[in-house]
Amino acid sequence: MKIQTFIFNWRNQYEKTKQKIEQLKSIGVTPLVINSDDEHREEGWVNIGEESYFTDQFIAALKNFDKDSDVLFHIQGDASYDNWEQLYADAEKYFYETNWGIYAPNVDYTWYDSERTDVNNLDFGIQNLKFVANTDCTCWFIHRDIIQEYYKRGLDFSPYKMGWCWDIVFPAMAYLMRRPVLRDYYHTIQHPPGTNYNKEQAEKEMAAMYNGLPEDIQKVFRYIKGDRRYLALYYKDE
């Protein structure tokens, strides 16, 4: 399995980003940095300007995703971990066991904690793996099939600067494709609380984005944000 790794960097995350680069290089992984920090614009990084937020960063990652890669692995600059090698190994191992569409570690601080996202009426019988409505987008592996579905449907998130859409719509498409959305509770990423963007603007953008989605994705979106038990319906035999 070929996994292409991206780190999103922005102002005040440079030291953590550099630390992850060195950690990953030590296990033979060279990540591509999507950078929105004008104080640190390094050669080899994709420098897109400080006015760019999550959506522009994610679009830049998609544009730089190699056609021969199987998986896009995205890590936020403020995320920290000490066992990346095992995480990569487990992502590949569980892909061959489950054919996941999205796989992610647990995150110690996220709105989508286990109580808000675990889908308890779906189960592979693997102790540390849970179906989830939303993995969070702090650190996640996305199979190219999900990315290709995004393009196939002609979706365009570019008007929604803050990016409250990717971590809902990508899992929604995965459920529609009957491709598991999994969180691995064996791994927990450290992620600090707090944010430096305008949540009110992000919520307005998310509402506008939802209204423009195809009806079938809207339906799964509602399950993800509302009653996630209904996500199990997508795994019933026709």
C-alpha positions as a printed NumPy array, in Angstrom:
array([[  0.   ,   0.   ,   0.   ],
       [  1.371,   3.409,  -0.971],
       [  0.492,   6.066,   1.604],
       [  1.237,   9.707,   0.799],
       [  1.574,  11.886,   3.893],
       [  0.676,  15.569,   4.249],
       [  1.189,  17.868,   7.235],
       [ -0.779,  21.123,   7.435],
       [  1.27 ,  23.898,   9.026],
       [  0.139,  27.353,  10.104],
       [  1.412,  30.16 ,  12.332],
       [  2.722,  29.001,  15.739],
       [  2.875,  25.34 ,  14.704],
       [  6.301,  25.384,  13.041],
       [  8.223,  23.603,  15.814],
       [  5.661,  20.824,  16.089],
       [  5.593,  20.453,  12.312],
       [  9.38 ,  20.199,  12.157],
       [  9.361,  17.621,  14.945],
       [  6.869,  15.455,  13.025],
       [  8.926,  15.763,   9.846],
       [ 11.984,  14.417,  11.665],
       [  9.965,  11.641,  13.332],
       [  8.512,  10.544,  10.005],
       [ 11.798,  10.746,   8.133],
       [ 13.335,   8.457,  10.763],
       [ 10.89 ,   5.732,   9.674],
       [ 11.386,   6.358,   5.966],
       [  8.422,   8.695,   5.345],
       [  8.913,  12.103,   3.71 ],
       [  5.77 ,  14.195,   4.249],
       [  4.702,  17.104,   2.075],
       [  3.928,  20.224,   4.117],
       [  0.992,  22.401,   3.091],
       [  2.001,  25.689,   4.651],
       [ -0.047,  28.731,   5.696],
       [  2.644,  30.38 ,   7.809],
       [  4.28 ,  33.291,   5.984],
       [  7.037,  33.501,   8.611],
       [  8.252,  30.023,   7.66 ],
       [  8.223,  29.296,   3.933],
       [ 10.61 ,  26.435,   3.305],
       [ 11.816,  25.064,  -0.001],
       [  9.894,  21.942,  -0.928],
       [  6.818,  23.005,   1.014],
       [  3.581,  24.003,  -0.707],
       [  3.357,  27.611,   0.518],
       [ -0.18 ,  28.899,  -0.019],
       [ -0.245,  32.039,   2.135],
       [ -1.422,  32.966,   5.589],
       [ -4.896,  33.929,   4.398],
       [ -5.517,  30.244,   3.663],
       [ -7.359,  28.077,   6.167],
       [ -8.251,  24.389,   6.247],
       [-10.198,  24.263,   2.993],
       [ -7.41 ,  25.787,   0.908],
       [ -4.918,  23.485,   2.604],
       [ -6.995,  20.405,   1.887],
       [ -7.565,  21.399,  -1.743],
       [ -3.797,  21.867,  -2.076],
       [ -3.247,  18.389,  -0.638],
       [ -5.715,  16.897,  -3.129],
       [ -3.956,  18.671,  -6.006],
       [ -0.634,  17.213,  -4.87 ],
       [ -1.958,  13.712,  -4.195],
       [ -0.048,  11.332,  -6.447],
       [ -2.132,   9.333,  -8.893],
       [ -0.305,   6.14 ,  -7.986],
       [ -0.883,   6.547,  -4.226],
       [ -3.498,   4.402,  -2.52 ],
       [ -4.088,   6.548,   0.548],
       [ -3.867,  10.211,   1.536],
       [ -2.701,  10.57 ,   5.144],
       [ -3.305,  14.036,   6.584],
       [ -1.848,  15.249,   9.899],
       [ -2.605,  18.634,  11.458],
       [  0.425,  20.667,  12.515],
       [ -0.654,  20.827,  16.16 ],
       [ -1.004,  17.032,  16.507],
       [  1.654,  15.043,  18.374],
       [  2.414,  11.328,  18.631],
       [  5.321,   9.014,  19.405],
       [  4.451,   5.803,  17.547],
       [  3.913,   6.76 ,  13.921],
       [  5.529,   3.599,  12.592],
       [  2.963,   1.362,  14.285],
       [  0.126,   3.612,  13.143],
       [  1.174,   3.234,   9.494],
       [  1.514,  -0.519,   9.95 ],
       [ -1.921,  -0.808,  11.539],
       [ -3.548,   1.347,   8.842],
       [ -2.295,  -1.111,   6.229],
       [ -3.052,  -4.209,   8.296],
       [ -6.643,  -3.205,   8.971],
       [ -7.21 ,  -2.149,   5.395],
       [ -6.607,  -5.712,   4.277],
       [ -8.869,  -6.991,   7.067],
       [-11.75 ,  -4.512,   6.655],
       [-11.389,  -2.623,   3.339],
       [-11.825,   0.664,   5.186],
       [-12.541,   3.893,   3.359],
       [-11.311,   6.08 ,   6.223],
       [ -9.103,   4.993,   9.119],
       [ -7.897,   7.179,  11.983],
       [ -6.395,   7.054,  15.44 ],
       [ -8.245,   8.344,  18.453],
       [ -7.687,  12.018,  19.337],
       [ -7.449,  13.058,  22.98 ],
       [ -9.201,  16.39 ,  22.424],
       [-11.921,  16.564,  19.809],
       [-15.611,  17.416,  19.762],
       [-16.115,  14.018,  18.116],
       [-15.188,  11.994,  21.178],
       [-16.311,   8.383,  21.557],
       [-19.673,   9.32 ,  23.083],
       [-20.521,  11.518,  20.086],
       [-19.235,   9.336,  17.276],
       [-18.997,   5.588,  18.015],
       [-21.515,   3.566,  16.011],
       [-22.199,   0.793,  18.494],
       [-24.575,  -1.227,  16.318],
       [-21.794,  -1.953,  13.804],
       [-18.838,  -4.095,  14.787],
       [-15.97 ,  -6.045,  13.235],
       [-15.251,  -7.859,  16.489],
       [-11.784,  -6.28 ,  16.688],
       [-11.429,  -4.881,  20.199],
       [ -9.649,  -1.61 ,  19.442],
       [-11.545,  -0.759,  16.218],
       [-14.851,   1.074,  16.185],
       [-17.089,   2.215,  13.385],
       [-17.545,   5.954,  13.847],
       [-19.725,   8.63 ,  12.313],
       [-16.79 ,  11.045,  12.119],
       [-13.123,  10.303,  12.767],
       [-12.26 ,  13.99 ,  13.238],
       [ -9.812,  15.49 ,  10.748],
       [ -6.819,  15.939,  13.042],
       [ -5.078,  12.838,  11.735],
       [ -6.76 ,  10.499,   9.234],
       [ -6.068,   8.102,   6.374],
       [ -8.401,   8.489,   3.374],
       [ -8.479,   5.858,   0.651],
       [ -8.227,   7.153,  -2.903],
       [-11.649,   5.635,  -3.71 ],
       [-13.261,   8.217,  -1.412],
       [-11.266,  11.026,  -3.02 ],
       [-12.266,   9.833,  -6.487],
       [-15.913,   9.865,  -5.389],
       [-15.502,  13.505,  -4.322],
       [-14.366,  14.388,  -7.844],
       [-16.895,  12.126,  -9.53 ],
       [-19.726,  13.962,  -7.774],
       [-18.356,  17.354,  -8.788],
       [-18.229,  18.629,  -5.21 ],
       [-16.568,  21.97 ,  -4.586],
       [-15.792,  23.098,  -1.044],
       [-13.651,  26.079,  -2.071],
       [-16.256,  28.685,  -0.948],
       [-16.131,  27.326,   2.62 ],
       [-12.899,  28.748,   3.982],
       [-12.918,  27.315,   7.496],
       [-13.389,  23.722,   6.381],
       [-16.26 ,  22.443,   8.512],
       [-17.238,  20.009,   5.8  ],
       [-14.451,  17.596,   4.876],
       [-14.697,  15.463,   8.029],
       [-18.464,  15.041,   7.545],
       [-18.822,  14.663,   3.781],
       [-15.925,  12.258,   3.281],
       [-17.285,   9.814,   5.899],
       [-20.768,  10.285,   4.407],
       [-19.51 ,   9.214,   0.995],
       [-17.679,   6.283,   2.574],
       [-20.91 ,   5.056,   4.182],
       [-22.742,   5.404,   0.887],
       [-20.   ,   3.285,  -0.706],
       [-20.202,   0.755,   2.155],
       [-16.589,   1.433,   3.014],
       [-15.961,   1.409,   6.792],
       [-15.129,   4.595,   8.647],
       [-12.952,   3.393,  11.526],
       [-11.258,   4.773,  14.608],
       [ -8.475,   2.764,  16.205],
       [ -8.508,   3.306,  19.965],
       [ -5.138,   1.577,  20.326],
       [ -3.577,   4.841,  19.102],
       [ -4.305,   8.251,  20.662],
       [ -3.03 ,  11.468,  19.107],
       [ -2.324,  14.425,  21.388],
       [ -4.205,  17.508,  20.259],
       [ -4.467,  20.764,  22.251],
       [ -7.861,  22.344,  22.95 ],
       [ -8.853,  25.688,  21.516],
       [ -8.923,  27.26 ,  18.085],
       [ -7.833,  30.497,  16.439],
       [-10.581,  30.77 ,  13.815],
       [-14.106,  32.183,  13.786],
       [-16.495,  29.395,  14.81 ],
       [-19.574,  31.468,  13.955],
       [-18.339,  31.888,  10.404],
       [-17.498,  28.189,  10.216],
       [-21.027,  27.222,  11.306],
       [-22.61 ,  29.523,   8.693],
       [-20.362,  28.051,   6.005],
       [-21.279,  24.518,   7.043],
       [-24.995,  25.297,   6.769],
       [-24.502,  26.762,   3.301],
       [-22.399,  23.783,   2.243],
       [-25.038,  21.335,   3.498],
       [-27.755,  23.039,   1.447],
       [-25.734,  22.513,  -1.712],
       [-25.048,  18.812,  -1.198],
       [-26.749,  15.987,  -3.128],
       [-29.758,  14.578,  -1.286],
       [-28.168,  11.218,  -0.501],
       [-25.142,  12.863,   1.127],
       [-27.424,  15.237,   3.042],
       [-29.206,  12.212,   4.491],
       [-25.987,  10.642,   5.784],
       [-24.851,  14.071,   6.988],
       [-27.961,  14.229,   9.184],
       [-27.223,  10.783,  10.603],
       [-23.628,  11.791,  11.379],
       [-24.736,  14.965,  13.147],
       [-27.909,  13.453,  14.601],
       [-28.747,   9.789,  15.161],
       [-25.713,   7.811,  14.037],
       [-27.41 ,   4.438,  14.705],
       [-29.027,   4.782,  11.287],
       [-25.621,   4.573,   9.608],
       [-25.898,   0.816,  10.071],
       [-28.65 ,   0.83 ,   7.424],
       [-25.966,   1.197,   4.761],
       [-24.593,  -2.207,   5.664],
       [-27.857,  -4.102,   5.39 ],
       [-28.122,  -6.482,   2.465],
       [-30.287,  -5.13 ,  -0.308]])
